[in-house]
Amino acid sequence: MPFKSQAQRRKFAQLLVEGKISPETFEEWNRETGGRKLPERAGAAKNQKATAKKKPLRSKPKRSPKSKKTKSAAKKR
């Protein structure tokens, strides 16, 4: 599986130095990534869109008190 970002590549290099992953695993990922230019962080644009504030939805439109007429009020006129 190829690396998705530079940060992920650095993390794998750190794990390699610590001995938590094998050199073969690191080389496999590196080989599949090839010479592509990777973004610093994966999904940065997606995260910004997801964290944008959304306007709250109103259930019903607000009505002025004058527009509320009951049947009894209409009969009196």
Buried (B, 14 or more C-beta within 10 A) or exposed (E): EBBBBBBBBEEBEEBBEEEEBEEEEBEEBBEEBEEEEBEEEBEEEEEEEEEEEEEEEEEEEEEEEEEEEEEEEEEEE
